[in-house]
Amino acid sequence: MHDTRFEYDRIPAVVELCIQAGMDIPEYPSRRRTNPIRMVGRRVLDRGGHLEEPEPFHFAESSSIMDFDTYRASERFPHPPLSDVPKIAQETINAYQIVRKGVRKLMKKYTVKACGYCSEVHVGPWGHNAKLCGSFKHQWRDGKHGWQDATIDEVLPPNYVWHVRDTNGPPIMAALKRYYGKAPAVVEVCVQAGARIPDEYRPMMRLDIVIPDSDETGMIA
């Protein structure tokens, strides 16, 4: 409900999806039912018996929380050798593809809803009732979300960026933007670091298009 929205923690959608799939994460303790809930539509027939209360989690060291923070990480952690950068980039892009594949499989088993007006995502059979939508004409809906089935890109946004073919060359120009390709930010940074370009992203990166000079654009139909 809207009045109890502050009683629940907000965590990444991928983490919530994994927790509902049965993964136990100490940082996010969850109550598990001993028996499944029986429902007909939205009517609850049996709540599934008793609940197993999770044990509170405490970090062994107060500084361990900062290990997950990426702010000024380059100053807190040593830089990897240049010879290891391509390997790290390839491992990162492989992990990114594995995560997307795993999330897609979980979404076939567990329902995920997304708002059709804003970027809100909810993992569950129905969307929540918190009136937090601030998209266009949200006053007409009293801040209510318009829930619909989510896609993989809504649960794990790719954040597309322009593909830069030559990092040492001239910067990309607005007049030539129709000749540039795009790729998810994770893929782009890994490719620039030396990783192989996945086949599924080659078409959108437009690698087969020759980028003309700025003075040649007027001669192209």
Stockholm file with secondary structure:
# STOCKHOLM 1.0

chainA/1-221         MHDTRFEYDRIPAVVELCIQAGMDIPEYPSRRRTNPIRMVGRRVLDRGGHLEEPEPFHFAESSSIMDFDTYRASERFPHPPLSDVPKIAQETINAYQIVRKGVRKLMKKYTVKACGYCSEVHVGPWGHNAKLCGSFKHQWRDGKHGWQDATIDEVLPPNYVWHVRDTNGPPIMAALKRYYGKAPAVVEVCVQAGARIPDEYRPMMRLDIVIPDSDETGMIA
#=GR chainA/1-221 SS CCTTGGGSCCCCHHHHHHHHTTCCBTTBCCCEESSCCEEETTEEEECCSCEECCCCCCCSSGGGGGGGCCTTHHHHSCCCCGGGHHHHHHHHHHHHHHHHHHHHHHHHHSCEEEESSSSCEEESSSCCCCCCCCSTTGGGGTTCCCEEECCHHHHSCCCEEECCSCTTSCCCCGGGGGGCCEEEHHHHHHHHTTCCCCGGGHHHHTTTSCCCCGGGGGGCC
#=GC SS_cons         CCTTGGGSCCCCHHHHHHHHTTCCBTTBCCCEESSCCEEETTEEEECCSCEECCCCCCCSSGGGGGGGCCTTHHHHSCCCCGGGHHHHHHHHHHHHHHHHHHHHHHHHHSCEEEESSSSCEEESSSCCCCCCCCSTTGGGGTTCCCEEECCHHHHSCCCEEECCSCTTSCCCCGGGGGGCCEEEHHHHHHHHTTCCCCGGGHHHHTTTSCCCCGGGGGGCC
//
